């Protein structure tokens, strides 16, 4: 375990906290009397995992201690600090007066918040300069985004200190930045925003506009770009209803969440492994907060609202009549100078904008469709009016049904298919599949027991490391089964939502701390299971591996008794240490402050 590669999956603060727990345990485990973390040479990440990747990579480039990095990131993920800062930036005109090039939207507000709160306005060159000088254990990092010109991963990769090892492209085969001087000026906050802007929640980042700052202009960014045209995109695309008449700018492209194309960053690790054939990775640790579990689709309940039995057209017609009546009433009030006029005027001020909206709908569906509009617009113009004749209840049910199925497809089915393919590719391409360790947030959770207990076979027991039906029975690898309190803590971590905040209820439940602790004990468990199962261990470091295994066994026993022992140990030097424990509450457990 002298040459380790890590991959941090996407998943918001859940991914960031779980990855932090992984780093924390690697810093605790010793290999040849140095932290196992110091043998990590490569870190790839996507989305939420990129928060931890960039924060740690920058901290070691700046010579900070692990404790300083750990508590700074814990503090940055506290509650709603980040999202509150982003919304403050979004509404504050002063931020945008000095950044006229940036689109004023939520993702750029987050980019500025990242820049100020996490990276202190540092640029990408801070990593490259330190890594090239060989002043830290990291040799290369890779932060994944997804570009929307070709639908491929766009990799923000630092330069490898060894030119013979190769660094890969900063970008991809079709779009990449070849000028290192310009690449070094890109802000880490913009890179993280590109990696973590998930669709629906955020807008895309636009290159070059959203990457400009006081030291970097559009011309520099554009000149540094190698851009190969996508031959399948028309210069004027009639299918794009929202932008049908605007020609495509070939030097501009959109970037979004790295998890869209590769949420586990496995592709980056695979490419790095291929480049490092002369000095192959002896451990590929894939830290993952996603899963293969899917909640089956269920049809939404029939929506019933007041006026729901009436159609949009009927409601619109009635509203128009009422508005006309209001206008007549107001005119009468003005003429007669009636006292109740102020109240009527207030009502009219609220309702009258609808008068301007209804003609827009009428105009839209009365337009003459023509060939230049494209097939989708033709159909909308020809048949869209039929939706206005449906009862609102039926219309809402159609809308919710579509939204739910699309959401399930994009967030579960689509992403899990990609996840499955990348894992298959990883085990096929790895120089030795035995070097791969999957480190998933659900590994020790109760859900894994439920899945396994449907059919307990030997291969399932080997995968789990224990028999859920007989937890006290030691399996072949002689690895103690996780205790009920570990499974409770892991289950709470697994159920955490994908967000960039911890709400007050989650803070009260210590969810952030639970996820970090889960990262710690899950990493310990999977490393121990890996050593016990692996048959072809290196012979040159037999003693170091044996000592590491003994330490892992000792730590695992401690975790089984107290899942928070390592988390609490890290709190000792704090002014106000946060000490946590798990207590029994009726039929279940609860995490409390000690």
PLY file of the C-alpha trace (Angstrom):
ply
format ascii 1.0
element vertex 594
property float x
property float y
property float z
element edge 593
property int vertex1
property int vertex2
end_header
0.00 0.00 0.00
2.69 2.42 -1.06
0.90 3.88 -4.07
-2.79 4.59 -3.43
-5.45 6.19 -5.62
-8.68 7.53 -4.13
-12.00 8.30 -5.81
-14.64 10.43 -4.07
-18.18 10.16 -5.41
-20.75 12.90 -5.74
-23.58 13.34 -3.27
-23.51 16.86 -1.80
-22.46 17.32 1.82
-23.15 13.61 2.43
-20.33 12.79 0.00
-18.06 15.51 1.37
-18.50 14.35 4.98
-18.11 10.64 4.16
-14.94 11.38 2.15
-13.66 13.44 5.07
-14.20 10.45 7.35
-12.26 8.27 4.90
-9.30 10.68 4.89
-9.50 10.88 8.67
-9.14 7.13 9.09
-6.35 6.91 6.49
-4.54 9.54 8.53
-4.99 7.40 11.64
-3.84 4.08 10.13
-0.06 3.61 10.09
2.01 1.93 7.38
5.75 1.67 8.01
5.28 4.16 10.85
3.75 6.88 8.67
0.05 7.62 8.09
-1.41 5.51 5.30
-2.79 8.79 3.94
0.74 9.84 3.01
0.85 7.01 0.49
-2.06 8.50 -1.45
-0.73 9.73 -4.80
-3.91 10.46 -6.75
-7.40 11.73 -5.86
-10.25 11.91 -8.36
-13.68 13.27 -7.51
-17.09 14.39 -8.72
-19.65 16.82 -7.37
-19.84 16.80 -3.54
-16.71 14.65 -3.27
-14.80 17.47 -4.99
-15.40 19.67 -1.93
-13.22 17.37 0.17
-10.78 16.65 -2.66
-9.99 20.31 -3.39
-10.05 21.38 0.27
-7.57 18.65 1.24
-5.39 19.06 -1.86
-5.09 22.79 -1.21
-4.38 22.31 2.49
-1.37 20.08 1.88
-0.17 22.38 -0.91
-0.22 25.17 1.68
1.57 23.03 4.27
-1.34 22.85 6.73
-1.68 20.07 9.26
-4.38 17.45 8.82
-6.19 18.69 11.93
-6.32 22.24 10.57
-7.80 20.98 7.29
-10.25 18.67 9.07
-11.74 21.29 11.37
-11.81 24.01 8.70
-13.87 21.76 6.42
-16.11 20.63 9.29
-16.76 24.30 10.06
-17.45 25.15 6.39
-20.09 22.40 6.27
-21.77 23.63 9.44
-25.52 24.01 9.06
-26.62 26.45 6.38
-23.48 28.60 6.27
-22.67 27.93 2.64
-26.16 28.29 1.18
-26.84 31.40 3.30
-23.63 32.98 2.01
-24.55 32.10 -1.59
-27.98 33.74 -1.33
-26.45 36.78 0.35
-24.06 37.09 -2.61
-26.87 36.57 -5.11
-28.89 39.52 -3.79
-25.94 41.86 -3.12
-25.40 44.15 -6.12
-21.83 44.98 -5.08
-20.64 41.44 -5.84
-21.90 41.66 -9.41
-20.74 45.19 -10.21
-17.15 43.96 -10.06
-18.01 40.75 -11.91
-20.00 42.03 -14.86
-18.76 39.11 -16.99
-20.36 36.51 -14.71
-23.98 35.55 -15.20
-25.90 36.59 -12.11
-27.35 33.27 -11.03
-27.26 30.79 -8.17
-24.33 28.65 -9.35
-22.07 31.68 -9.75
-23.14 32.86 -6.30
-22.01 29.45 -4.98
-18.76 29.76 -6.97
-18.01 33.07 -5.23
-18.98 31.57 -1.86
-16.63 28.62 -2.46
-13.90 31.07 -3.47
-14.24 33.05 -0.25
-15.23 30.42 2.32
-13.21 27.37 1.24
-10.26 28.52 -0.84
-9.48 32.10 0.19
-9.47 33.16 -3.51
-6.72 30.69 -4.46
-6.23 29.60 -8.09
-5.49 26.21 -9.68
-1.79 27.04 -9.99
-1.38 26.70 -6.22
-1.81 22.94 -6.65
0.30 22.58 -9.78
3.25 24.54 -8.42
3.42 22.54 -5.18
2.90 19.13 -6.80
5.51 19.78 -9.47
8.03 20.71 -6.79
7.38 17.37 -5.08
6.69 19.00 -1.73
3.77 16.77 -0.73
2.57 13.20 -1.09
-0.11 14.01 -3.70
1.16 13.73 -7.27
-2.06 14.58 -9.10
-5.70 15.48 -8.49
-8.62 15.37 -10.89
-11.95 17.15 -10.44
-14.73 16.02 -12.79
-17.34 18.18 -14.46
-19.54 17.31 -17.47
-19.45 19.42 -20.63
-22.69 19.88 -22.53
-21.25 20.11 -26.05
-20.49 16.39 -26.33
-21.92 14.99 -23.10
-18.50 13.88 -21.82
-16.53 14.26 -18.61
-14.45 17.43 -18.46
-11.51 16.80 -16.14
-9.74 19.59 -14.29
-6.47 17.70 -13.80
-3.32 19.03 -12.20
0.01 18.41 -13.92
1.94 15.33 -12.82
5.40 16.12 -11.48
6.88 13.33 -13.60
6.55 14.24 -17.32
7.08 10.59 -18.29
4.01 9.55 -16.30
1.78 11.90 -18.27
-0.91 14.15 -16.85
-3.79 13.64 -19.22
-5.77 16.47 -20.76
-7.30 19.32 -18.83
-10.72 18.74 -20.36
-11.28 15.89 -22.81
-10.45 14.82 -26.36
-12.85 17.32 -27.96
-12.48 20.33 -25.64
-9.37 21.01 -23.59
-7.20 23.82 -22.23
-3.63 23.48 -23.49
-2.03 26.60 -22.01
-0.82 25.76 -18.49
-0.34 29.44 -17.63
-4.01 30.17 -18.27
-5.17 26.94 -16.60
-3.23 27.91 -13.47
-5.24 31.15 -13.23
-8.63 29.43 -13.03
-10.14 29.83 -9.57
-10.65 26.73 -7.45
-14.10 28.08 -6.57
-15.13 28.02 -10.24
-13.74 24.50 -10.67
-15.70 23.26 -7.66
-18.85 25.02 -8.87
-18.47 23.28 -12.26
-18.11 19.91 -10.56
-21.02 20.34 -8.15
-23.78 22.16 -10.09
-26.41 19.45 -10.30
-29.15 19.83 -12.94
-32.42 21.28 -11.77
-30.86 22.90 -8.72
-28.37 25.03 -10.61
-27.67 26.61 -13.96
-24.69 25.50 -16.10
-21.41 27.39 -15.83
-20.50 28.95 -19.16
-16.92 28.90 -20.39
-15.31 31.44 -20.78
-17.66 34.08 -19.26
-18.16 32.50 -15.83
-14.44 31.73 -15.41
-13.20 35.29 -15.92
-11.88 37.37 -13.03
-9.60 40.35 -12.46
-6.50 38.36 -13.51
-8.07 36.41 -16.38
-10.02 37.77 -19.36
-12.14 36.26 -22.12
-9.46 36.44 -24.79
-6.95 34.51 -22.67
-9.50 31.83 -21.83
-10.64 31.54 -25.45
-7.12 31.47 -26.92
-6.10 28.71 -24.48
-8.96 26.49 -25.61
-8.67 23.64 -28.11
-12.21 23.19 -29.39
-13.23 20.50 -31.85
-16.66 20.98 -33.38
-19.30 18.45 -32.52
-20.30 17.37 -36.06
-23.78 16.34 -34.90
-24.84 19.80 -33.71
-26.41 22.13 -36.28
-25.19 25.73 -36.37
-28.83 26.78 -36.07
-30.84 24.15 -34.26
-34.60 24.40 -34.97
-35.30 21.79 -32.28
-34.16 24.21 -29.57
-37.40 26.08 -28.91
-35.80 28.50 -26.47
-32.93 29.54 -28.70
-33.96 28.60 -32.22
-32.62 31.64 -34.02
-29.24 32.09 -32.33
-26.14 30.60 -33.99
-23.90 28.35 -31.91
-20.80 30.05 -30.50
-18.08 27.49 -31.14
-15.79 28.92 -28.46
-18.38 28.74 -25.71
-19.64 25.67 -23.88
-21.56 24.77 -20.74
-20.31 22.77 -17.75
-22.38 21.01 -15.13
-22.10 18.42 -12.36
-19.34 15.85 -12.77
-21.70 13.19 -11.45
-23.78 13.32 -14.63
-21.15 11.46 -16.66
-19.16 9.72 -13.88
-20.49 10.14 -10.35
-17.87 7.86 -8.79
-14.87 9.45 -10.62
-13.89 5.89 -11.57
-13.12 6.96 -15.14
-10.49 9.38 -13.83
-8.89 6.72 -11.65
-8.87 4.28 -14.56
-7.12 6.78 -16.84
-4.60 7.66 -14.13
-3.89 3.94 -13.60
-3.23 3.48 -17.33
-0.81 6.42 -17.30
1.00 4.99 -14.25
1.88 1.60 -15.70
5.54 1.94 -14.68
4.52 2.57 -11.08
1.05 1.00 -10.78
-1.36 1.79 -7.98
-1.44 -1.01 -5.41
-4.75 0.15 -3.92
-7.74 1.80 -5.62
-10.12 2.95 -2.88
-13.51 3.99 -4.30
-15.37 6.04 -1.68
-19.02 6.09 -2.72
-22.21 7.45 -1.14
-24.51 6.31 -3.94
-25.90 2.78 -4.27
-27.61 0.31 -6.56
-30.86 0.48 -4.54
-33.89 1.97 -6.31
-37.28 2.99 -4.91
-39.75 1.55 -7.42
-41.99 3.97 -9.30
-45.46 4.45 -7.89
-48.22 6.47 -9.53
-48.90 9.81 -7.80
-52.28 10.18 -6.15
-55.01 12.08 -7.98
-54.63 15.78 -7.21
-57.82 17.53 -6.17
-57.79 21.28 -5.70
-60.49 23.97 -5.51
-61.73 24.72 -9.03
-59.93 21.55 -10.14
-62.91 20.32 -12.13
-62.70 23.38 -14.38
-60.30 23.78 -17.30
-57.69 26.52 -17.71
-59.79 27.98 -20.52
-62.92 28.11 -18.32
-61.03 29.67 -15.42
-59.38 32.15 -17.76
-62.70 33.19 -19.28
-64.28 33.62 -15.85
-61.27 35.57 -14.59
-61.43 37.89 -17.59
-65.09 38.63 -16.87
-64.35 39.32 -13.21
-61.50 41.62 -14.14
-63.75 43.50 -16.50
-66.27 43.85 -13.68
-63.55 45.15 -11.34
-62.44 47.74 -13.89
-66.00 48.98 -14.33
-66.38 49.11 -10.53
-63.16 51.10 -10.12
-64.21 53.59 -12.79
-67.54 54.01 -11.06
-65.76 54.55 -7.75
-63.53 57.23 -9.25
-66.51 59.04 -10.72
-68.55 58.79 -7.52
-65.52 59.31 -5.18
-66.42 56.33 -2.98
-64.36 55.56 0.19
-63.95 51.84 -0.53
-61.97 52.66 -3.68
-58.57 51.98 -2.05
-59.51 48.39 -1.26
-60.75 47.77 -4.76
-57.59 49.29 -6.26
-55.45 46.94 -4.14
-57.37 43.91 -5.41
-57.07 45.08 -8.99
-53.33 45.69 -8.58
-52.89 42.03 -7.68
-55.14 40.52 -10.33
-54.65 42.78 -13.33
-51.27 41.29 -14.42
-53.23 38.19 -15.38
-54.76 40.29 -18.15
-51.33 40.47 -19.73
-50.64 36.74 -19.32
-53.85 35.41 -20.87
-53.33 37.14 -24.24
-49.85 35.61 -24.38
-51.35 32.12 -24.20
-53.93 33.07 -26.77
-51.28 34.50 -29.09
-49.04 31.43 -28.67
-51.70 28.98 -29.78
-52.95 31.19 -32.60
-49.56 31.57 -34.23
-49.27 30.00 -37.64
-46.90 27.05 -37.46
-44.31 26.88 -40.21
-41.45 24.60 -41.26
-38.71 26.75 -39.71
-40.13 26.33 -36.22
-39.01 22.71 -35.87
-41.14 19.66 -35.18
-41.64 20.17 -31.42
-42.81 23.75 -31.79
-45.11 22.67 -34.63
-46.77 20.14 -32.35
-47.03 22.58 -29.43
-48.68 25.17 -31.66
-51.05 22.65 -33.22
-52.09 20.66 -30.15
-51.10 22.63 -27.05
-54.53 24.25 -26.85
-56.07 20.87 -25.98
-54.30 20.95 -22.61
-56.14 24.18 -21.82
-59.44 22.33 -22.20
-58.61 19.66 -19.60
-59.76 19.91 -15.96
-57.01 21.31 -13.75
-57.00 18.14 -11.60
-56.26 15.97 -14.65
-53.66 18.44 -15.92
-51.83 18.47 -12.58
-51.85 14.66 -12.37
-50.30 14.48 -15.85
-47.66 17.00 -14.80
-46.78 15.26 -11.50
-46.66 11.85 -13.19
-44.20 13.14 -15.77
-42.06 14.92 -13.21
-41.87 11.87 -10.95
-40.92 9.48 -13.77
-38.33 11.89 -15.21
-36.86 12.48 -11.74
-36.60 8.72 -11.10
-34.99 8.19 -14.49
-32.39 10.95 -14.15
-31.50 10.58 -10.47
-31.77 6.81 -10.07
-32.08 4.64 -13.17
-29.79 6.66 -15.44
-27.08 7.32 -12.84
-27.14 3.76 -11.48
-26.70 2.32 -14.97
-23.62 4.52 -15.44
-22.39 3.53 -11.97
-22.74 -0.16 -12.84
-20.86 0.24 -16.13
-17.99 2.11 -14.52
-17.60 -0.49 -11.77
-17.58 -3.25 -14.39
-14.96 -1.34 -16.35
-12.90 -0.77 -13.21
-12.66 -4.46 -12.36
-12.00 -5.37 -16.00
-9.31 -2.73 -16.58
-7.53 -2.88 -13.23
-4.08 -4.42 -13.52
-5.18 -6.59 -10.61
-8.84 -6.63 -9.49
-7.57 -7.49 -6.03
-6.26 -3.93 -5.71
-9.79 -2.46 -5.90
-11.65 -1.69 -2.65
-15.22 -0.41 -2.89
-15.93 1.73 0.17
-19.66 2.50 0.15
-21.67 4.38 2.75
-24.29 1.60 2.82
-21.80 -1.26 3.40
-22.54 -1.54 7.12
-26.07 -0.14 7.10
-29.25 -2.03 7.84
-30.33 -1.91 4.21
-27.47 -4.21 3.24
-28.72 -6.76 5.75
-32.22 -6.57 4.30
-30.96 -7.16 0.77
-28.70 -10.00 1.79
-31.23 -11.73 4.04
-33.53 -12.38 1.08
-31.18 -15.11 0.03
-28.12 -15.80 2.13
-25.53 -17.46 -0.07
-21.84 -17.95 0.53
-20.80 -15.24 -1.95
-23.17 -12.78 -0.25
-21.69 -13.61 3.14
-18.20 -13.14 1.75
-19.18 -9.77 0.28
-20.70 -8.57 3.55
-17.96 -10.11 5.64
-20.55 -11.64 7.97
-23.84 -13.55 8.00
-26.78 -11.21 8.80
-28.89 -14.18 9.92
-26.17 -15.27 12.36
-24.26 -12.08 13.25
-22.46 -13.75 16.16
-21.06 -16.45 13.90
-17.64 -15.53 12.52
-17.26 -16.09 8.76
-14.28 -17.67 7.06
-12.22 -14.48 7.18
-12.63 -14.39 10.98
-13.82 -10.78 10.84
-16.15 -9.71 13.70
-19.57 -8.67 12.43
-20.59 -5.01 12.82
-22.46 -4.35 16.04
-26.10 -3.15 16.12
-24.98 0.37 17.05
-22.64 0.54 14.04
-25.44 -0.58 11.76
-27.71 2.08 13.27
-25.17 4.88 12.73
-24.40 3.71 9.17
-28.11 3.55 8.36
-28.62 7.14 9.52
-25.72 8.23 7.30
-27.03 6.28 4.32
-30.46 7.92 4.53
-29.07 11.47 4.44
-30.31 13.58 1.55
-28.10 15.00 -1.20
-27.90 18.69 -0.26
-25.34 21.44 0.27
-26.52 22.15 3.79
-27.55 20.51 7.08
-30.90 21.89 8.25
-31.62 22.62 11.95
-33.21 19.19 12.51
-30.21 17.45 10.91
-27.85 19.53 13.04
-29.76 18.56 16.17
-29.50 14.90 15.12
-25.71 15.32 14.59
-26.04 14.12 10.99
-22.80 15.64 9.74
-20.86 14.02 12.57
-22.67 10.71 11.99
-21.61 10.69 8.32
-17.98 11.52 9.15
-17.87 8.72 11.74
-19.44 6.34 9.22
-16.67 7.21 6.79
-14.12 6.38 9.47
-15.40 2.98 10.57
-16.50 1.88 7.06
-13.01 2.59 5.71
-11.46 0.61 8.56
-13.82 -2.32 7.93
-13.29 -2.44 4.17
-9.50 -2.18 4.42
-9.47 -4.99 6.98
-11.77 -7.15 4.84
-9.54 -6.40 1.83
-6.38 -7.60 3.59
-8.07 -10.74 4.92
-9.49 -11.68 1.51
-6.52 -10.74 -0.67
-4.38 -13.69 -1.62
-1.46 -12.10 -3.48
-0.11 -9.59 -0.98
3.28 -7.98 -1.74
6.12 -9.97 -0.23
8.50 -7.02 0.16
6.38 -5.38 2.88
5.10 -8.40 4.79
5.89 -6.92 8.20
4.31 -3.52 7.42
1.14 -5.19 6.13
0.96 -7.49 9.16
1.29 -4.51 11.52
-1.35 -2.60 9.57
-3.73 -5.55 9.79
-3.24 -5.79 13.55
-4.02 -2.10 13.90
-7.11 -2.42 11.69
-8.37 -5.32 13.83
-7.82 -3.34 17.01
-9.52 -0.26 15.60
-12.44 -2.31 14.27
-13.03 -3.79 17.72
-13.02 -0.26 19.16
-15.49 0.93 16.52
-17.77 -2.01 17.29
-17.92 -0.88 20.91
-18.11 2.85 20.15
-18.63 4.08 16.56
-17.52 7.58 17.62
-14.26 6.74 19.40
-12.04 8.12 16.61
-14.28 11.13 16.04
-14.18 11.89 19.77
-10.41 11.37 19.90
-10.01 14.10 17.29
-11.94 16.52 19.50
-9.51 16.40 22.41
-7.51 19.49 21.43
-10.59 21.60 20.69
-11.57 24.46 22.99
-15.12 23.15 23.11
-14.83 19.44 22.28
-17.89 17.71 20.85
-18.08 14.23 22.35
-20.76 11.90 20.98
-22.15 8.54 22.02
-24.94 6.15 21.04
-27.64 5.40 23.61
-30.55 2.96 23.60
-33.99 4.58 23.24
-36.78 2.03 23.34
-36.40 -0.38 20.44
-33.74 1.69 18.67
-30.78 4.00 19.30
-29.97 7.70 19.32
-26.78 9.75 18.95
-26.33 12.25 21.79
-23.72 14.61 23.16
-21.91 13.03 26.09
0 1
1 2
2 3
3 4
4 5
5 6
6 7
7 8
8 9
9 10
10 11
11 12
12 13
13 14
14 15
15 16
16 17
17 18
18 19
19 20
20 21
21 22
22 23
23 24
24 25
25 26
26 27
27 28
28 29
29 30
30 31
31 32
32 33
33 34
34 35
35 36
36 37
37 38
38 39
39 40
40 41
41 42
42 43
43 44
44 45
45 46
46 47
47 48
48 49
49 50
50 51
51 52
52 53
53 54
54 55
55 56
56 57
57 58
58 59
59 60
60 61
61 62
62 63
63 64
64 65
65 66
66 67
67 68
68 69
69 70
70 71
71 72
72 73
73 74
74 75
75 76
76 77
77 78
78 79
79 80
80 81
81 82
82 83
83 84
84 85
85 86
86 87
87 88
88 89
89 90
90 91
91 92
92 93
93 94
94 95
95 96
96 97
97 98
98 99
99 100
100 101
101 102
102 103
103 104
104 105
105 106
106 107
107 108
108 109
109 110
110 111
111 112
112 113
113 114
114 115
115 116
116 117
117 118
118 119
119 120
120 121
121 122
122 123
123 124
124 125
125 126
126 127
127 128
128 129
129 130
130 131
131 132
132 133
133 134
134 135
135 136
136 137
137 138
138 139
139 140
140 141
141 142
142 143
143 144
144 145
145 146
146 147
147 148
148 149
149 150
150 151
151 152
152 153
153 154
154 155
155 156
156 157
157 158
158 159
159 160
160 161
161 162
162 163
163 164
164 165
165 166
166 167
167 168
168 169
169 170
170 171
171 172
172 173
173 174
174 175
175 176
176 177
177 178
178 179
179 180
180 181
181 182
182 183
183 184
184 185
185 186
186 187
187 188
188 189
189 190
190 191
191 192
192 193
193 194
194 195
195 196
196 197
197 198
198 199
199 200
200 201
201 202
202 203
203 204
204 205
205 206
206 207
207 208
208 209
209 210
210 211
211 212
212 213
213 214
214 215
215 216
216 217
217 218
218 219
219 220
220 221
221 222
222 223
223 224
224 225
225 226
226 227
227 228
228 229
229 230
230 231
231 232
232 233
233 234
234 235
235 236
236 237
237 238
238 239
239 240
240 241
241 242
242 243
243 244
244 245
245 246
246 247
247 248
248 249
249 250
250 251
251 252
252 253
253 254
254 255
255 256
256 257
257 258
258 259
259 260
260 261
261 262
262 263
263 264
264 265
265 266
266 267
267 268
268 269
269 270
270 271
271 272
272 273
273 274
274 275
275 276
276 277
277 278
278 279
279 280
280 281
281 282
282 283
283 284
284 285
285 286
286 287
287 288
288 289
289 290
290 291
291 292
292 293
293 294
294 295
295 296
296 297
297 298
298 299
299 300
300 301
301 302
302 303
303 304
304 305
305 306
306 307
307 308
308 309
309 310
310 311
311 312
312 313
313 314
314 315
315 316
316 317
317 318
318 319
319 320
320 321
321 322
322 323
323 324
324 325
325 326
326 327
327 328
328 329
329 330
330 331
331 332
332 333
333 334
334 335
335 336
336 337
337 338
338 339
339 340
340 341
341 342
342 343
343 344
344 345
345 346
346 347
347 348
348 349
349 350
350 351
351 352
352 353
353 354
354 355
355 356
356 357
357 358
358 359
359 360
360 361
361 362
362 363
363 364
364 365
365 366
366 367
367 368
368 369
369 370
370 371
371 372
372 373
373 374
374 375
375 376
376 377
377 378
378 379
379 380
380 381
381 382
382 383
383 384
384 385
385 386
386 387
387 388
388 389
389 390
390 391
391 392
392 393
393 394
394 395
395 396
396 397
397 398
398 399
399 400
400 401
401 402
402 403
403 404
404 405
405 406
406 407
407 408
408 409
409 410
410 411
411 412
412 413
413 414
414 415
415 416
416 417
417 418
418 419
419 420
420 421
421 422
422 423
423 424
424 425
425 426
426 427
427 428
428 429
429 430
430 431
431 432
432 433
433 434
434 435
435 436
436 437
437 438
438 439
439 440
440 441
441 442
442 443
443 444
444 445
445 446
446 447
447 448
448 449
449 450
450 451
451 452
452 453
453 454
454 455
455 456
456 457
457 458
458 459
459 460
460 461
461 462
462 463
463 464
464 465
465 466
466 467
467 468
468 469
469 470
470 471
471 472
472 473
473 474
474 475
475 476
476 477
477 478
478 479
479 480
480 481
481 482
482 483
483 484
484 485
485 486
486 487
487 488
488 489
489 490
490 491
491 492
492 493
493 494
494 495
495 496
496 497
497 498
498 499
499 500
500 501
501 502
502 503
503 504
504 505
505 506
506 507
507 508
508 509
509 510
510 511
511 512
512 513
513 514
514 515
515 516
516 517
517 518
518 519
519 520
520 521
521 522
522 523
523 524
524 525
525 526
526 527
527 528
528 529
529 530
530 531
531 532
532 533
533 534
534 535
535 536
536 537
537 538
538 539
539 540
540 541
541 542
542 543
543 544
544 545
545 546
546 547
547 548
548 549
549 550
550 551
551 552
552 553
553 554
554 555
555 556
556 557
557 558
558 559
559 560
560 561
561 562
562 563
563 564
564 565
565 566
566 567
567 568
568 569
569 570
570 571
571 572
572 573
573 574
574 575
575 576
576 577
577 578
578 579
579 580
580 581
581 582
582 583
583 584
584 585
585 586
586 587
587 588
588 589
589 590
590 591
591 592
592 593
